[in-house]
Structures are given as structure tokens and as C-alpha cells.
């Protein structure tokens, strides 16, 4: 008797089972139907209500390094804030309407406040200037609940590599690593000692595990600080991330996790064209630039935030052309409805995209 083969009938009879045949046919018809946009949720179940934004108030605004201020944000009524884990970011809507993302750098056990640190970028998009000059104690703003795309896995051995303000998501990781008794090290690289925030706070965790460097250091030398078999967490400017990725040796370190604060370099892009509306001007998007950069040259008021395709702030409507979606935010239903994120997505080869901006 073949115990591996299924019987042709529920009772072992040598003829096909009619009931099973009908059920199989129904399933083959039903499953694709339910996979269509709009049919994936049970029609009997009401659509989930959108999560309301958090209402926050600035409680602390103080300098913590040269060109860097720390903000503490609390609930206006003193209620506990939603929980978060090391590596999480918070999306803030500033009083001006600008939307920006910042890593939480406080203690996850502190439910009374969120803490962020922001470096002043006078030539940036205006968010850091507003925070430095206008967000003093008492100012209210809205935020989305913390989200984490740089989760700390708490491996037994870890190396934390920070470049400049990139120390913000790594500080809670170092705190948790110390609390859990992990074998951890942190190296913070900056242009000067005065520009590096939270140095004393890091030293207080364990001075023997923390190193500060202000001279140019090859990525291979930074990675050499890793304990054998450690997981590496890196956050900093794009050149630092690229150097660490190139020097990373999986035979020495077990994993490499990283987060970038700006847009990733476009390495495999092709030139394409976007048109503003059905009869608007056509703009050429070079191979090494994003559609968002080009659009903001003629529409400087176009909102943006992460530059990495996960926040959705820069979303525009696509009315013509075939896109090459590269974001990590939009659902298939969003894309079918014409949503497009110009910060990372591009056009399919030979296509011109028509955008409502």
C-alpha cells in the first residue's frame, strides 16, 4: 500500500470524489476573485478607522552640541505616550505644515515624553531651521505614532557605528544592549568633539565600550572594532554608509543593519520624462536624479520628507504612462488608483509619466 499517495476518494474507492472535485473547482474560482483590489477585506467587517494623530507639546528645547538641539515632546494632558522600540522614528507635522521624520533617542521606558535631536541645516528644506528657531516650550504640533524600520534585534554581540547626528537611533540601542548585558561597542565619528551630541550620556553607560573619533577613519578600521561574530548597526551620512557596506565582511560580522537619513544614491537609473498635467510642461529626469528633485525645481512647495519611499509625504497622482514603482509604502490598491512617490519611483523604459502636481 502506498502511504504517500492520496486516495482518489475519501473512502478509498477507485473513482474521483465528486464533493472534493466541486470544492476544488469552487476554490480555484473563488481565490482569484478575492485577490482583486477592494475585495481583500470581508464585506461584513467595517473598514478600520484611521489611527488619529498624536497631539504633542514641546516641553524642552535645549542645545546638546554645536548646531544640535534636543526636543522633548509630551502629551498636553500628561497621558502616557504610545510605546516604541530602539530604532523607531516619529513623523512630525511642524506648525508651518512641513512634515519631517526624526529618530527617537530617549529611553523607551519613559512613557512621559519623546526625545529627538535635530542638527541645523541652513541650506536644507527648512525643517531644521523651524525647529531650532520656533519650536520652543509650549508650541503644539501633531505626529504619527512611532514606526520602526531599523529595529534592534539585540544579538549577543553588536557594533554600533554612528556618523554625526546618526547617533540618535543608536543611543537607545546602546542603552538596551547595556541593560541586557550584551557584548557591545559603539564608535561615534564626527567632525569635531563639539559637534557630537550625547557624549557624556554614552560614556555613562560604559566608558570602556564607547569610542569617539574626529579624524577620518577607514571603514575597515571601524568594522575592526566589532566583537567576533557581531551584528553591525550603522547610521550616518551616505558616504559613510557606502564605505561600510563595501568594507563589510560577512565572514567576520554576522549581519549588517543600516539606516540612512537622506536619499540613497541612484545607481541604476535611466533618464525619463515627466509631464505636469495633460498639457503642462515636460521635464527631463536625469539618470542620477529623482523625479522629486526635478519637480521641486518648478514646484518648490511640493511636500516631502524621507526621500526614501516609505513615508508617503510626496505622493502625487499618476494619470498617464507606465511607472516603475520602487517605494516601500504604497499598496497595490494605491498604485492601481494612480498613487506615485516621485522620491524613489521612476518610469518604465521609454515611458513618459503624466503627473498631477
PyMOL commands that set and color helices and strands:
alter all, ss='L'
color gray80, all
select helices_A, chain A and resi 18-34+127-134+164-180+193-195+199-205+207-209+219-223+238-247+291-298+332-336
alter helices_A, ss='H'
color red, helices_A
select strands_A, chain A and resi 54-65+68-75+88-93+99-103+114-119+140-148+157-163+183-189+210-213+231-236+255-260+272-276+282-285+315-320+323-324+339-341+346-347+352-356
alter strands_A, ss='S'
color yellow, strands_A
deselect
rebuild
show_as cartoon
